[in-house]
C-alpha cells in the first residue's frame, strides 16, 4: 500500500484540494503504441495464501484482457497454497507456472526476477491475498500505461476484502464449477465470532483510509501533478522494461534490501527517473486485511518504508528548493529557439513529459517533489506535536486539536466518497481511536528509523 496519511488539513492535503478544485484532468493522451497489442504477464507472489489463492486466480480468469501467462511465485508456503492453485489452474485451463522456493526471501526478488527473465511488455503484480473485482481491471491499467511515454505504473482503487465480496466471486461460473467439482470449501468461513469482529474492525478502518487516500489525496495529485507518489503494490501494472532497468541500477547498491515495502521504493525510484505512477478510480480490487492485532506491524512497514525512501531519494525531497531553477529551465524549453529544438527532438509530445534521468532530478527536482517534502513534514511533525502536548500536559490545546482534526477528517471523507457519505463518515468517527493509535505508533517508527540511521547505522531495510 501507499504511505500512511493522516486525515488532517496538512500542506500535502491542501495540494490535493487545489488539484481537485482544478476539475478533471484535461491532458490529452499521446499513446505511441496500441495497448491492445501489449503482452501481459501476471505475477502472483504468495506466502501461505491457501485461503485466498483460488479467489485471486478466479478473478484473473475473468479478465477481459487475458494475460499471456500467469506466474505464481510461492515464497515457501506450508499450508497447501500450491496445491490449491494448481488444482484451480488445471480446472479452468489457466496458463499457469508455479515457482516454489524452499524458504521465504520476500516479494522484491519476485518482481526483480520476473522483470528480468520474461520478455513481456507489462508485468502485472497481483498479491496472493488480493482479487480483481472489476473484470476490466487489467485492461484499464494497461490502457493507462500506454497513454504517455513516461507512464511507468498504473493501479486501480483498492478496497478491503469482505466476506460478501468473496461470496459474490464464488457465484461466478468459473468459480462455481470448480467448487462443485472439487467439493471446495472457503475456510475463512470457519473463523470464530471474535476473529470476525477483529477482522471487521480493521476493514472498517481501512475502508475509510483507502477511500480518503485514493479518491481524495491521489486523485488530487493526478490532476495537479500528473501522477502519484507510488502505486498500490497489491494490484499494479508496471512497464516491465522500466522495472528491469530500475533493478539493474539499484541491485548493485542495495541487493534485495530496498525498504520495508517494495511498492513505495519503486514509486520513489520511478519518479526520480522522471516517470509517472498513476491511479484509476473506475476499477476495483479487494485485498485481504490483517486482523486488528496485525495492523500495527503493517502500518510500521508502510511508514518506515516512506521514511527510508525519503532518505534514499533526498533529491526529490529537495524539489521545492529548486522550484525557481526548474521554472526557468521549463521556460527555456517551451520558448525561443532552444525550446523549438527540444520539441523537434521529442518523438512524442506529452503534456506531463519531463526530461528523464536522475541527473535532472538532482539538478532541478520534480514537481511531485512538493508532495514528498510536505508529506515528510506531516508524518514527522503532527505526531511529534501531539506528543509535546502530552508531555507538557497541554490538555486543552490537545483536545481542541483532536476535535478539530477529527471534524476535518470526517468532512473530507464525505467529500471523497459522496455516494456513501453518511455511512462512511460514521465509520470514520467510530475508527478515530484506531487512527490515533496508529498515529502514535508512528512515533515509535520515527524513533526506530532515527536509531537505524544515526546510531546503529543498520540500513539493511527489506521486505
MIVEXMAR-523985 format. One line per field, with one value per residue (C-alpha): x, y negated, z negated; residue number from 1. Coordinates in steps of 0.25 Angstrom, whole numbers, padded with zeros to 4 digits, always signed. Each point is the difference from the previous one (the first is absolute). Example, Ala and Ser with C-alpha at 12.3 -4.5 7.8 and 13.67 -1.06 7.14 Angstrom:
u: +0049	+0006
v: +0018	-0014
w: -0031	+0002
num: 1	2
***
This chain:
u: +0000	+0004	+0005	-0009	-0006	-0007	-0014	+0005	-0001	+0015	+0008	+0000	-0015	-0001	+0008	-0011	-0011	+0006	+0001	-0015	-0004	+0006	-0010	+0002	+0014	-0001	+0013	-0001	+0006	+0011	+0002	+0012	-0005	-0013	-0003	-0008	+0012	+0008	+0005	-0004	+0005	-0007	+0010	-0006	+0009	-0006	+0004	-0011	-0011	-0008	-0012	+0000	+0008	-0012	-0008	+0013	+0001	-0015	+0000	+0011	-0007	-0012	+0008	-0004	+0015	+0005	+0015	+0010	+0005	-0003	+0012	-0002	+0013	-0002	+0009	+0001	-0015	-0003	-0016	-0003	+0000	+0007	-0010	-0012	+0006	+0004	-0014	-0007	+0009	-0002	-0015	-0001	+0011	+0008	+0014	+0007	+0014	+0004	+0014	+0001	+0011	+0005	+0000	-0006	+0009	-0010	-0008	+0011	+0008	-0013	-0003	+0015	+0001	-0012	+0004	+0013	-0004	-0012	-0002	-0014	-0004	-0007	+0003	-0013	+0002	-0012	+0002	-0005	-0009	-0007	-0010	-0005	-0014	-0001	+0000	+0008	+0010	+0012	-0005	-0002	+0013	+0008	-0008	+0004	+0015	+0000	-0006	+0013	+0015	+0003	-0011	+0007	-0011	-0015	-0009	-0015	-0007	+0003	-0010	-0001	-0005	-0013	-0007	-0011	+0010	+0006	-0013	-0004	+0012	-0003	-0013	+0007	-0001	+0015	+0001	-0013	+0004	+0013	-0007	-0010	+0010	+0010	-0009	+0008	-0003	+0003	+0008	-0002	-0014	+0006	+0004	-0006	-0008	+0012	+0009	-0011	-0002	+0015	+0000	-0012	+0006	+0012	-0009	-0008	+0013	+0007	-0013	+0001	+0015	-0001	-0011	+0006	+0014	-0004	-0013	+0005	+0016	+0004	-0011	+0005	+0014	-0003	-0007	+0010	+0013	-0004	+0004	+0000	+0012	-0001	-0009	-0008	+0008	-0010	-0006	+0008	+0005	+0014	+0007	+0010	+0012	-0001	+0000	+0012	+0008	-0003	+0005	+0012	+0003	-0003	+0004	+0015	-0002	-0011	-0002	-0014	+0000	-0008	-0009	-0011	-0010	+0004	-0011	+0004	+0014	-0003	-0010	+0011	+0011	-0009	-0004	+0015	+0002	-0010	-0011	-0014	-0009	-0015	-0013	-0014	-0013	-0009	+0006	+0001	+0008	-0003	+0012	+0000	+0003	+0006	-0008	+0001	+0012	+0008	-0003	+0012	+0010	-0005	-0001	+0014	+0005	-0007	+0004	+0015	+0001	-0005	+0011	+0010	-0003	+0001	+0014	+0004	-0007	+0003	+0002	-0015	-0003	+0008	-0008	-0007	+0013	+0003	-0013	+0005	+0011	-0010	-0009	+0011	+0004	-0014	-0002	+0013	-0006	-0013	+0004	+0010	+0010	+0004	-0014	-0003	+0013	-0005	-0014	+0006	+0009	-0012	-0007	-0013	-0005	-0006	-0006	+0007	+0013	+0012	+0015	+0003	+0011	+0005	+0010	-0012	-0006	+0013	+0001	-0015	-0008	-0014	-0014	-0005	+0012	-0009	-0009	+0011	+0006	-0013	-0004	+0013	-0003	-0014	+0005	+0010	-0006	-0014	+0002	+0012	-0009	-0010	+0011	+0005	-0014	-0001	+0014	-0003	-0014	-0007	-0013	-0009	+0008	+0001	-0015	-0003	+0011	-0006	-0015	+0003	+0009	-0011	-0010	+0008	+0003	-0014	-0004	+0011	-0004	-0014	+0005	+0009	-0012	-0013	-0008	+0002	+0002	-0008	+0004	+0015	+0000	-0006	+0011	+0010	-0005	+0000	+0014	+0006	+0006	+0007	+0006	+0006	+0006	+0006	+0005	+0007	+0006	+0007	+0007	+0007	+0002	+0007	+0009	+0004	+0003	+0009	+0007	+0003	+0004	+0009	+0004	+0001	+0001	-0008	-0006	-0003	-0015	-0007	-0014
v: +0000	-0014	-0010	-0001	-0014	-0007	-0006	-0013	-0013	+0000	-0007	+0013	+0001	-0014	+0003	+0011	-0010	-0009	+0011	+0004	-0015	+0000	+0011	+0012	+0003	-0006	+0005	+0006	+0014	+0002	+0015	+0005	+0014	+0008	+0005	+0011	+0007	+0000	+0013	+0001	+0010	+0001	+0002	+0005	+0000	+0009	+0005	+0009	-0005	+0013	-0008	-0010	+0005	+0006	-0013	-0007	+0009	+0000	-0015	+0001	+0011	-0010	-0012	-0006	-0001	+0014	+0001	+0007	+0008	+0001	+0002	+0004	-0002	+0007	-0005	+0013	+0002	+0012	-0001	+0006	-0013	+0007	+0012	-0009	-0009	+0012	+0006	-0012	-0003	+0014	-0001	-0014	+0002	-0011	-0002	+0002	+0002	+0002	-0004	+0006	-0005	+0009	-0012	-0014	-0011	-0011	-0007	-0009	+0012	+0005	-0013	-0001	+0014	-0001	-0013	+0006	+0014	-0003	-0008	-0005	-0015	-0001	+0006	+0000	+0003	+0006	+0004	+0014	-0006	-0009	+0002	-0009	-0004	-0008	+0010	-0011	-0003	+0005	-0006	-0014	-0001	+0005	-0010	-0011	+0004	-0002	-0014	-0007	+0002	-0001	+0008	+0011	+0006	+0000	+0005	-0001	-0002	+0010	+0003	+0010	+0014	+0003	+0013	-0004	-0003	+0014	+0006	-0008	+0004	+0015	-0002	-0002	+0011	+0003	+0001	+0007	+0011	+0002	+0000	+0011	+0009	-0001	-0001	-0013	-0007	-0014	+0002	-0015	+0003	+0009	-0013	-0002	-0012	-0007	+0001	-0004	-0012	-0003	+0001	-0008	-0012	+0000	+0000	-0012	-0008	+0004	-0003	-0015	-0001	+0006	-0009	-0012	+0003	+0004	-0008	-0013	+0000	+0008	-0006	-0014	+0004	+0006	-0013	-0009	+0007	+0011	+0011	+0005	+0003	+0015	+0011	+0009	+0013	+0011	-0002	-0009	+0001	-0004	-0003	+0012	-0006	-0012	+0010	+0008	-0013	-0004	+0013	-0001	-0013	+0002	+0015	-0002	-0011	+0007	+0014	+0004	-0009	-0011	-0005	+0007	-0002	+0002	-0008	-0013	+0002	+0003	-0012	-0010	+0006	-0001	-0015	-0002	+0004	-0009	+0011	-0001	+0009	-0001	+0005	+0002	-0002	+0009	+0014	+0007	+0011	+0006	+0003	+0009	-0009	+0005	+0002	-0012	+0006	+0000	-0014	-0006	+0008	-0003	-0015	+0001	+0006	-0011	-0012	+0005	+0002	-0014	-0006	+0010	-0004	-0015	+0003	+0007	-0010	-0013	-0008	+0002	-0006	-0012	-0003	-0012	-0007	+0002	-0005	-0013	+0006	+0010	-0010	-0007	+0013	+0003	-0014	+0001	+0014	-0006	-0013	-0005	+0008	+0009	+0004	+0003	+0009	+0008	+0002	+0004	+0011	+0006	+0011	-0001	-0013	+0002	-0010	+0006	+0003	-0004	+0004	+0014	+0003	-0001	-0011	-0009	+0002	-0003	-0013	-0005	+0010	+0004	-0007	+0012	-0002	-0010	+0011	+0009	-0012	-0005	+0015	+0002	-0013	+0005	+0014	-0004	-0014	+0004	+0012	-0008	-0012	+0009	+0007	-0014	-0004	+0013	-0002	-0014	+0004	-0010	+0007	-0011	-0003	+0015	+0002	-0011	+0005	+0014	-0005	-0010	+0010	+0011	-0009	-0004	+0015	+0004	-0011	+0003	+0015	-0004	-0008	+0011	+0010	-0008	+0013	+0006	-0013	+0002	+0015	-0003	-0012	+0008	+0010	-0010	-0005	+0014	+0003	-0013	+0006	+0011	-0011	-0008	+0013	+0002	-0014	+0001	+0014	-0009	-0007	+0014	+0001	-0013	+0003	+0014	-0007	-0010	+0011	+0008	-0013	-0007	+0010	+0014	-0003	+0013	-0004	+0014	-0003	+0010	+0007
w: +0000	+0000	-0010	-0013	+0001	-0011	+0001	-0003	+0008	+0002	+0011	+0008	-0001	+0005	+0012	+0003	-0003	+0011	+0010	-0003	+0002	+0014	+0004	+0009	+0006	+0014	+0005	+0014	+0001	+0010	+0001	+0009	+0000	+0000	-0014	+0005	+0006	-0013	-0005	-0015	-0010	-0014	-0011	-0014	-0012	-0010	-0014	-0008	+0009	+0001	-0006	+0011	+0012	+0008	-0002	+0006	+0012	+0003	+0001	+0010	+0008	+0001	+0006	+0013	+0004	-0002	-0004	+0008	-0012	-0015	-0009	-0015	-0008	-0013	-0011	-0008	-0003	-0010	+0001	+0014	+0008	+0012	+0000	-0001	+0012	+0009	-0002	+0004	+0011	+0006	-0001	+0006	+0011	-0005	+0006	-0014	-0004	-0015	-0005	-0014	-0010	-0011	-0010	+0000	+0006	+0002	+0011	+0006	+0006	+0007	+0007	+0004	+0005	+0009	+0005	+0005	+0004	+0008	+0013	-0002	+0002	-0013	-0014	-0008	-0014	-0008	-0014	-0004	-0010	+0010	+0011	+0011	-0002	+0013	+0013	+0008	-0011	+0008	+0013	-0006	-0008	+0013	+0008	-0010	+0001	+0015	+0000	-0002	+0003	-0015	-0007	-0007	-0010	-0001	-0011	-0002	-0013	-0011	-0011	-0011	+0003	-0008	-0001	+0009	+0011	-0001	+0001	+0012	+0007	-0003	+0007	+0013	+0010	+0000	-0015	-0002	+0010	-0008	-0014	+0005	+0007	-0012	-0012	-0003	-0013	-0003	-0014	-0003	-0004	-0012	-0007	-0014	-0004	-0007	+0012	+0010	-0009	+0000	+0015	+0002	-0009	+0009	+0013	-0006	-0003	+0013	+0009	-0006	+0003	+0014	+0004	-0005	+0005	+0014	+0003	-0006	-0002	+0012	+0009	-0003	+0002	+0014	+0004	-0005	+0003	+0010	-0009	-0015	-0009	+0001	+0005	-0009	+0001	-0002	+0014	+0010	+0014	+0003	+0013	-0001	+0006	-0010	-0011	+0005	+0002	-0014	-0006	+0009	-0006	-0015	-0002	+0000	-0011	-0008	+0004	-0004	-0012	+0006	-0011	-0009	+0012	+0014	+0007	-0008	+0004	+0015	+0000	-0005	+0009	+0013	-0003	-0003	+0014	+0006	+0002	-0005	-0009	+0002	-0006	+0005	-0007	+0009	-0003	-0013	-0007	-0014	-0009	-0013	-0012	-0013	-0013	-0009	-0008	+0013	+0004	-0008	+0008	+0014	-0004	-0004	+0013	+0008	-0008	-0002	+0015	+0003	-0010	+0006	+0014	-0004	-0005	+0013	+0010	-0007	+0013	+0001	-0013	+0003	+0012	-0006	-0002	+0015	+0005	+0005	+0008	+0005	+0005	+0007	+0007	+0004	+0006	+0008	+0005	+0005	+0006	+0010	+0009	-0011	-0003	+0015	+0001	-0013	+0006	+0013	-0007	-0007	+0007	-0009	-0005	-0013	-0010	-0012	+0007	-0008	+0004	-0005	-0009	-0015	+0004	+0004	-0014	-0007	+0007	+0001	-0008	+0004	-0001	-0008	-0010	-0007	-0004	-0006	-0007	-0007	-0003	-0007	-0008	-0003	-0004	-0010	-0004	-0004	-0010	-0006	-0002	-0007	-0009	-0004	-0005	-0008	-0006	-0004	-0004	+0009	-0001	+0006	+0012	+0002	-0001	+0010	+0010	+0000	+0001	+0011	+0007	-0001	+0005	+0012	+0002	+0001	+0009	+0010	-0001	+0004	+0012	+0004	+0001	+0003	+0003	-0014	-0007	-0013	-0002	+0003	-0009	-0012	+0002	+0000	-0013	-0006	+0004	-0004	-0013	+0009	+0009	-0011	-0006	+0014	+0000	-0014	+0005	+0011	-0011	-0003	+0015	+0001	-0013	+0006	+0014	-0007	-0008	+0013	+0007	-0010	-0012	+0005	+0015	+0003	+0013	+0006	+0001	+0008	+0002
num: 1	2	3	4	5	6	7	8	9	10	11	12	13	14	15	16	17	18	19	20	21	22	23	24	25	26	27	28	29	30	31	32	33	34	35	36	37	38	39	40	41	42	43	44	45	46	47	48	49	50	51	52	53	54	55	56	57	58	59	60	61	62	63	64	65	66	67	68	69	70	71	72	73	74	75	76	77	78	79	80	81	82	83	84	85	86	87	88	89	90	91	92	93	94	95	96	97	98	99	100	101	102	103	104	105	106	107	108	109	110	111	112	113	114	115	116	117	118	119	120	121	122	123	124	125	126	127	128	129	130	131	132	133	134	135	136	137	138	139	140	141	142	143	144	145	146	147	148	149	150	151	152	153	154	155	156	157	158	159	160	161	162	163	164	165	166	167	168	169	170	171	172	173	174	175	176	177	178	179	180	181	182	183	184	185	186	187	188	189	190	191	192	193	194	195	196	197	198	199	200	201	202	203	204	205	206	207	208	209	210	211	212	213	214	215	216	217	218	219	220	221	222	223	224	225	226	227	228	229	230	231	232	233	234	235	236	237	238	239	240	241	242	243	244	245	246	247	248	249	250	251	252	253	254	255	256	257	258	259	260	261	262	263	264	265	266	267	268	269	270	271	272	273	274	275	276	277	278	279	280	281	282	283	284	285	286	287	288	289	290	291	292	293	294	295	296	297	298	299	300	301	302	303	304	305	306	307	308	309	310	311	312	313	314	315	316	317	318	319	320	321	322	323	324	325	326	327	328	329	330	331	332	333	334	335	336	337	338	339	340	341	342	343	344	345	346	347	348	349	350	351	352	353	354	355	356	357	358	359	360	361	362	363	364	365	366	367	368	369	370	371	372	373	374	375	376	377	378	379	380	381	382	383	384	385	386	387	388	389	390	391	392	393	394	395	396	397	398	399	400	401	402	403	404	405	406	407	408	409	410	411	412	413	414	415	416	417	418	419	420	421	422	423	424	425	426	427	428	429	430	431	432	433	434	435	436	437	438	439	440	441	442	443	444	445	446	447	448	449	450	451	452	453	454	455	456	457	458	459	460	461	462	463
***
